[in-house]
Amino acid sequence: MSLSRIIIFLLGVAGLAVLAGLAGTQELGRAFSRVSPQALSVLFTLQLATLLASAWIWYFLLNRQSGIPFYSVFLVNQAAGLIESLTPSVKLGGEAAKVYLFRQRTGQSYQDLAGTLLVHKFITMAPFVVLCLVLVLPALFMFDLPVYFYLSLGALTALCAGLGLLCYGKNGKTEKDKSQKSLPGPKAPGGLEPLKKAASRIALFLQQSRLSASRLLSTRQTLATMFVSLTIWVFYPVKVYLACTFLGLDVHPIIICLATLFAYMVSMVPLLPGGLGTYEGSMALFFTLGGLTPAEGLAVALLSRLTTFWFPLLISAMSCLALSRTSSLLPRQTSR
């Protein structure tokens, strides 16, 4: 891990410390004293089920074109999650690591894996956007939501629509267009020729990736994987609801759902690794709309993050160790 990533990660941890200090460490301590080990085990078990379901989506997509064992997919998915958690890159760093590792273990081309990645991002993001849109309708009549909530939702909806067009929009050119495109064109000025060739290679790579994405799943398979993704997203507010219950707090279910989804929307902005600080601060702020004190809201956010960030981070570290020490667990395969 580079020094810059360590520094950025420590900045995120420092931001959490500042939030805890502002909310009141004594009040936070009293809130956490109500959480029993049994309650933590329930939350961790639900999160482990979520991780397994997330790995299954990758497993299902990858096995459309090649065979790879589920435990291999789980280990790679979690190991790449370590990069996602330590890099402020909207998970792009982790996704690049997945493509590289899956390439080694399946033998698929980078174009096919990039197409699989596009489909994966769409089928995991679309249910999240649908959930947000459905929850906003009753919230409009119940709460005075901040403007930046709608701005974040609008940006995310546009991004999801763009992914859908990339995956399932019209692909490529006609055969006539392709043949004309293959004809040699006028040469660019000397210094620009390498840039022109690089741009052509990138355009061809993206076109092949889009074509691979459009052929990966049938409509029925797409809807089935979206249902699994929707179930995963539904479980996140459930875990936050349980966190509120274990802390002895009574919060309106819609506030819990909106606070959870809004916190994830904000944490996707590439500011700090894993959304450290931004997730917790956004959730705590949103919970004040439901009548909680800043300390109570932050306590819920911290308990939620212990379940959904720090616990998976431990599993990711163990997965990285397993990948580095037990190469036999991840056999290399050739493409079909």
C-alpha positions in Angstrom: 0.0 0.0 0.0 1.4 3.4 -0.9 2.1 6.1 1.6 -0.5 8.4 0.1 -3.3 5.8 0.6 -2.2 5.3 4.2 -2.3 9.1 4.8 -5.7 9.5 3.2 -7.1 6.5 5.2 -5.7 8.1 8.5 -7.4 11.3 7.5 -10.7 9.5 7.3 -10.1 7.9 10.7 -9.2 11.4 12.1 -12.4 12.8 10.7 -14.3 10.1 12.6 -12.5 11.1 15.8 -13.5 14.7 15.2 -17.2 13.7 14.7 -17.1 11.6 17.9 -15.6 14.5 19.8 -18.2 17.0 18.6 -21.1 14.6 19.4 -19.7 13.8 22.8 -17.6 10.7 23.6 -19.3 10.1 27.0 -22.8 10.0 25.3 -21.4 7.7 22.6 -20.0 5.4 25.3 -23.3 5.2 27.1 -25.1 4.4 23.9 -22.6 1.6 23.0 -22.8 0.1 26.5 -26.3 -1.1 25.6 -25.1 -3.3 22.7 -24.5 -6.9 23.7 -22.1 -9.4 22.1 -25.2 -11.3 21.0 -26.5 -8.2 19.1 -23.1 -7.8 17.4 -23.2 -11.5 16.3 -26.6 -11.0 14.7 -25.4 -8.0 12.8 -22.1 -9.7 11.7 -24.1 -12.8 10.5 -26.4 -10.7 8.4 -23.4 -8.9 6.9 -21.7 -12.2 6.1 -24.8 -13.3 4.3 -24.7 -10.0 2.4 -21.1 -10.6 1.3 -21.9 -14.1 0.2 -24.8 -12.9 -1.9 -22.7 -10.2 -3.4 -20.0 -12.7 -4.4 -22.7 -14.9 -5.9 -23.7 -12.2 -8.4 -20.1 -12.1 -9.6 -20.0 -15.9 -9.7 -23.2 -16.1 -11.8 -22.0 -13.5 -14.3 -18.5 -15.0 -14.7 -19.9 -18.5 -15.2 -21.8 -17.3 -18.2 -18.5 -17.5 -20.2 -16.1 -19.6 -18.1 -16.0 -21.8 -15.1 -14.7 -20.6 -11.7 -15.4 -22.0 -8.2 -17.5 -19.9 -5.9 -14.8 -19.8 -3.1 -12.4 -18.3 -5.7 -14.9 -15.6 -6.6 -15.5 -14.9 -2.9 -11.8 -14.5 -2.1 -11.1 -12.3 -5.1 -14.2 -10.2 -4.4 -13.2 -9.7 -0.7 -9.5 -9.1 -1.5 -10.4 -6.4 -4.0 -12.8 -5.0 -1.3 -9.7 -4.1 0.7 -8.6 -1.8 -2.2 -12.1 -0.3 -2.4 -12.0 0.4 1.4 -8.7 2.1 1.2 -9.0 4.1 -2.0 -11.2 7.2 -2.5 -12.2 6.1 -6.1 -15.9 5.2 -6.1 -14.7 1.5 -6.0 -12.9 1.9 -9.3 -9.6 0.7 -7.8 -11.2 -2.4 -6.4 -13.0 -3.1 -9.7 -9.8 -2.9 -11.6 -8.2 -5.3 -9.2 -11.2 -7.7 -9.7 -10.8 -7.6 -13.5 -7.0 -8.3 -13.2 -7.5 -11.2 -10.7 -10.5 -12.7 -12.6 -8.5 -12.5 -15.8 -5.8 -14.7 -14.2 -8.2 -17.3 -12.9 -10.7 -17.5 -15.8 -8.6 -16.8 -18.9 -11.3 -14.4 -20.2 -10.2 -11.5 -22.2 -10.0 -8.0 -20.6 -12.8 -6.9 -23.0 -15.1 -9.7 -21.9 -14.4 -9.0 -18.2 -14.9 -5.2 -18.7 -18.3 -6.1 -20.2 -19.1 -8.2 -17.2 -18.0 -5.4 -15.0 -20.4 -3.0 -16.8 -23.3 -5.4 -16.4 -22.4 -6.0 -12.7 -22.4 -2.2 -12.0 -25.7 -1.8 -13.7 -27.6 -4.6 -12.0 -26.2 -3.7 -8.6 -26.9 0.1 -9.0 -30.3 0.0 -10.6 -32.1 -1.6 -7.6 -30.5 0.9 -5.3 -31.8 3.8 -7.4 -35.3 2.3 -7.6 -35.3 1.9 -3.8 -34.3 5.6 -3.4 -37.0 6.8 -5.8 -39.7 4.7 -4.2 -38.8 6.0 -0.7 -38.7 9.6 -1.8 -42.4 9.6 -2.8 -43.8 9.2 0.8 -40.9 11.3 2.2 -42.0 14.3 0.1 -45.1 14.5 2.2 -43.6 13.6 5.6 -40.2 15.4 5.8 -38.4 18.5 4.6 -35.5 16.7 2.9 -32.3 18.7 2.2 -31.6 19.9 -1.4 -28.4 18.0 -1.6 -30.4 14.7 -1.2 -32.2 15.4 -4.4 -29.0 16.5 -6.2 -27.3 13.3 -5.1 -30.3 11.2 -6.2 -30.5 12.9 -9.6 -26.8 12.4 -10.3 -27.0 8.7 -9.3 -30.0 8.2 -11.5 -28.3 9.7 -14.5 -25.2 7.6 -13.9 -27.4 4.4 -13.7 -29.2 5.4 -16.9 -25.9 5.8 -18.6 -24.8 2.4 -17.5 -28.0 0.9 -18.8 -27.4 2.4 -22.2 -23.9 1.2 -22.3 -24.9 -2.4 -21.4 -28.2 -2.7 -23.3 -28.3 0.1 -25.8 -27.6 -0.3 -29.5 -24.1 -1.6 -30.0 -21.6 -1.0 -32.8 -21.9 -0.1 -36.4 -23.3 -1.7 -39.4 -21.1 -4.0 -41.4 -20.8 -1.3 -44.0 -19.7 1.2 -41.4 -17.2 -1.3 -40.0 -15.6 -2.0 -43.4 -15.3 1.8 -44.1 -13.8 2.3 -40.7 -11.2 -0.4 -41.4 -10.0 1.5 -44.5 -6.8 3.6 -43.9 -7.6 7.2 -43.3 -5.4 10.3 -43.6 -2.5 10.2 -41.3 -2.3 12.6 -38.4 0.6 15.0 -38.0 3.7 13.2 -36.7 3.4 14.0 -33.0 -0.3 13.2 -32.9 -0.1 9.8 -34.6 0.6 7.9 -31.4 -2.4 9.7 -29.7 -4.7 8.8 -32.6 -3.6 5.1 -32.4 -4.2 5.0 -28.6 -7.6 6.6 -29.0 -8.5 4.1 -31.7 -7.4 1.2 -29.4 -9.5 2.6 -26.5 -12.5 3.1 -28.7 -12.2 -0.5 -30.0 -11.8 -1.9 -26.5 -14.9 0.0 -25.3 -16.9 -1.2 -28.3 -15.9 -4.8 -27.7 -16.7 -4.5 -24.0 -20.2 -3.1 -24.8 -20.8 -5.9 -27.2 -19.8 -8.5 -24.6 -22.0 -6.8 -22.0 -25.1 -6.9 -24.3 -24.6 -10.6 -24.9 -23.9 -11.7 -21.3 -27.4 -12.1 -19.9 -30.9 -12.7 -21.1 -33.7 -10.4 -19.9 -34.9 -13.1 -17.5 -31.4 -13.6 -16.1 -30.9 -9.8 -15.7 -34.2 -9.5 -13.7 -33.2 -12.5 -11.5 -29.8 -11.0 -10.6 -31.4 -7.6 -10.1 -33.8 -9.3 -7.6 -30.8 -10.7 -5.7 -29.2 -7.2 -5.7 -32.4 -5.6 -4.5 -32.5 -8.1 -1.6 -28.9 -7.1 -0.7 -29.8 -3.4 -0.6 -33.0 -4.0 1.4 -30.8 -5.7 4.1 -28.8 -2.6 4.6 -31.7 -0.6 6.1 -32.7 -3.7 8.1 -29.2 -3.8 9.7 -29.5 -0.1 10.5 -32.9 -0.7 12.0 -31.5 -3.5 14.2 -28.6 -1.1 15.2 -31.2 1.4 16.3 -33.1 -1.3 18.2 -30.0 -2.6 20.0 -29.1 1.0 21.0 -32.6 1.4 22.4 -33.6 4.1 19.9 -37.1 4.4 18.4 -36.8 5.8 14.8 -39.4 6.0 12.1 -38.7 3.2 9.5 -38.7 5.6 6.5 -36.1 7.8 8.3 -34.0 4.7 8.7 -34.3 3.8 5.1 -33.6 7.3 3.8 -30.7 7.9 6.2 -29.1 4.6 5.1 -29.5 5.1 1.3 -28.5 8.8 1.5 -25.4 7.9 3.5 -24.4 5.4 0.8 -25.0 8.0 -1.9 -22.8 10.5 -0.3 -20.1 8.0 0.5 -19.8 7.2 -3.2 -18.3 10.6 -3.8 -14.5 10.0 -4.1 -13.3 12.2 -1.1 -12.1 9.7 1.5 -11.5 6.0 1.4 -14.6 3.9 1.9 -16.6 7.1 2.6 -15.0 7.4 6.0 -16.4 10.4 7.8 -18.8 11.3 5.0 -21.0 8.2 5.5 -21.1 8.6 9.3 -21.6 12.4 9.2 -24.4 12.1 6.6 -26.3 9.4 8.4 -26.0 11.2 11.8 -27.2 14.4 10.2 -30.2 12.7 8.6 -31.2 11.0 11.8 -31.6 14.4 13.4 -34.6 14.8 11.1 -36.1 11.9 13.0 -35.6 13.6 16.4 -32.4 11.9 17.5 -29.6 13.9 19.1 -26.3 14.2 17.1 -24.7 11.7 19.6 -27.5 9.2 19.1 -27.4 9.5 15.3 -23.6 9.1 15.2 -23.9 6.1 17.5 -26.2 4.4 15.0 -23.9 5.3 12.1 -20.8 4.0 13.9 -22.5 0.7 14.9 -23.7 0.4 11.3 -20.2 1.0 10.0 -18.7 -1.5 12.4 -21.0 -4.1 10.7 -20.7 -3.0 7.1 -17.2 -1.5 6.8 -14.8 -2.6 9.6 -16.0 -6.2 9.8 -15.8 -6.8 6.0 -12.4 -5.0 6.1 -11.2 -7.8 8.4 -12.5 -10.5 6.1 -10.9 -8.7 3.1 -7.5 -8.7 4.9 -7.9 -12.4 5.6 -8.8 -13.0 1.9 -5.7 -11.1 0.8 -3.6 -13.3 3.0 -5.3 -16.5 1.7 -4.7 -15.4 -1.9 -1.0 -14.7 -1.3 -0.3 -17.9 0.7 -2.6 -20.4 -1.0 -2.3 -20.1 -4.7 -3.7 -23.6 -5.1 -7.1 -22.3 -4.0 -7.3 -20.2 -7.1 -6.3 -22.4 -10.1 -5.7 -20.6 -13.3 -8.0 -21.6 -16.1 -8.1 -21.2 -19.8 -10.9 -19.5 -21.7 -13.3 -21.6 -23.6 
